[in-house]
Amino acid sequence: MSIIVFVLASGFVAAGLLNALHLVLQQQFQEASEEDVLNPGLVLYFDTPGAIGWSMILCIFAGPWLVLSQGIWFWKHDVLPTPVLGICGLLSLIWSFCSGVFIFEVVYAVGIIS
């Protein structure tokens, strides 16, 4: 049971860290291009193949964090009813478990853990 919780937590932490990294990179890009945007939220770029790859990775692995954080924000502002927030939480839980399993499979395949 503890390994399931560990994999679940690892997937969710990876989602949060990836989202935070994207926000920092997005803020640096806005400062470099001198755009004046208050809070753009999640912005994905499809200009280059590298940007497309980054956007795909972000959507796949930061999804649990985005679903839960946006669900909580909409619930606090009375846009989302409580049962739908529960569905968002369940979806985020399952998604972060799948991400955690993928992360541990990659770490195992690379040989970091055995």
Backbone torsions as a table, in degrees:
resi	resn	phi	psi	omega
1	MET	NA	-37.3	-177.4
2	SER	-68.4	-30.9	178.1
3	ILE	-68.8	-33.5	177.7
4	ILE	-65.6	-44.1	178.4
5	VAL	-65.8	-38.2	179.1
6	PHE	-65.5	-43.2	178.4
7	VAL	-65.8	-41.7	178.6
8	LEU	-61.9	-46.8	179.7
9	ALA	-66.2	-37.6	178.7
10	SER	-63.9	-40.7	177.6
11	GLY	-65.4	-39.8	-179.0
12	PHE	-72.3	-38.1	177.5
13	VAL	-65.9	-41.6	177.1
14	ALA	-61.1	-38.6	178.3
15	ALA	-64.4	-43.8	179.0
16	GLY	-65.8	-41.8	178.9
17	LEU	-66.5	-39.7	178.4
18	LEU	-66.4	-38.7	176.7
19	ASN	-64.8	-42.5	178.9
20	ALA	-65.1	-40.0	176.9
21	LEU	-62.1	-42.0	178.8
22	HIS	-63.8	-40.5	179.0
23	LEU	-64.5	-39.4	178.4
24	VAL	-65.6	-45.1	178.9
25	LEU	-64.8	-38.0	178.4
26	GLN	-65.4	-40.2	178.6
27	GLN	-66.6	-40.1	177.3
28	GLN	-65.1	-38.1	178.5
29	PHE	-65.6	-39.1	179.2
30	GLN	-67.7	-38.1	178.0
31	GLU	-67.1	-37.6	-179.8
32	ALA	-70.1	-35.2	-179.1
33	SER	-93.0	-1.7	177.1
34	GLU	58.2	38.2	174.2
35	GLU	-82.0	147.0	179.6
36	ASP	-112.9	87.6	-179.0
37	VAL	-120.8	130.3	-177.7
38	LEU	-69.4	-63.4	179.9
39	ASN	-146.6	90.8	-174.5
40	PRO	-75.3	-14.9	-176.9
41	GLY	75.1	-145.8	180.0
42	LEU	-83.0	117.6	178.0
43	VAL	-119.5	124.5	178.4
44	LEU	-109.7	142.1	-179.3
45	TYR	-113.6	141.9	-179.7
46	PHE	-129.4	35.7	-177.2
47	ASP	-77.5	-46.0	-174.8
48	THR	-123.5	164.5	175.8
49	PRO	-59.9	-34.5	176.8
50	GLY	-65.2	-40.5	178.2
51	ALA	-67.5	-36.0	177.3
52	ILE	-65.8	-43.6	177.9
53	GLY	-62.3	-43.1	178.8
54	TRP	-63.4	-41.0	179.6
55	SER	-64.8	-38.6	178.0
56	MET	-65.2	-46.3	179.3
57	ILE	-62.2	-41.1	179.7
58	LEU	-63.2	-45.0	-180.0
59	CYS	-65.0	-37.2	-177.5
60	ILE	-74.3	-47.5	-171.3
61	PHE	-96.4	-24.7	177.8
62	ALA	-92.6	1.2	-178.7
63	GLY	-55.8	-46.2	-179.5
64	PRO	-58.8	-41.6	179.1
65	TRP	-65.5	-43.9	-177.8
66	LEU	-65.5	-43.1	-179.7
67	VAL	-62.9	-46.4	-177.6
68	LEU	-71.7	-43.8	-177.9
69	SER	-67.2	-41.4	178.3
70	GLN	-70.8	-34.7	175.4
71	GLY	-62.0	-43.3	177.8
72	ILE	-65.2	-40.6	-179.9
73	TRP	-63.4	-45.5	179.1
74	PHE	-67.5	-32.8	178.3
75	TRP	-69.1	-40.1	178.1
76	LYS	-64.0	-31.0	-179.1
77	HIS	-95.6	18.8	175.4
78	ASP	56.9	34.8	174.6
79	VAL	-97.3	-32.8	-175.0
80	LEU	-112.2	129.5	175.9
81	PRO	-73.3	161.5	-176.3
82	THR	-60.4	-41.9	178.1
83	PRO	-61.6	-34.4	178.2
84	VAL	-70.6	-34.5	173.8
85	LEU	-61.8	-39.1	175.9
86	GLY	-62.9	-38.5	176.6
87	ILE	-66.0	-39.8	176.3
88	CYS	-61.3	-41.7	178.3
89	GLY	-64.7	-41.5	178.5
90	LEU	-66.1	-42.5	177.4
91	LEU	-62.1	-42.5	178.5
92	SER	-64.6	-38.0	179.1
93	LEU	-64.3	-47.9	-179.5
94	ILE	-66.3	-42.9	-178.9
95	TRP	-64.0	-42.1	-179.5
96	SER	-69.6	-30.6	174.9
97	PHE	-65.2	-44.5	178.4
98	CYS	-63.4	-40.6	177.3
99	SER	-64.4	-41.0	178.8
100	GLY	-64.3	-40.0	176.5
101	VAL	-62.5	-44.0	178.9
102	PHE	-61.7	-44.0	-180.0
103	ILE	-60.8	-45.0	-179.2
104	PHE	-70.5	-31.1	175.2
105	GLU	-66.4	-40.5	178.1
106	VAL	-66.8	-43.8	179.2
107	VAL	-62.7	-38.4	178.0
108	TYR	-68.6	-41.1	-179.8
109	ALA	-66.9	-35.0	178.3
110	VAL	-71.1	-28.1	178.6
111	GLY	102.9	11.7	179.5
112	ILE	-70.4	-37.9	174.3
113	ILE	-120.0	155.6	179.1
114	SER	-134.5	NA	NA
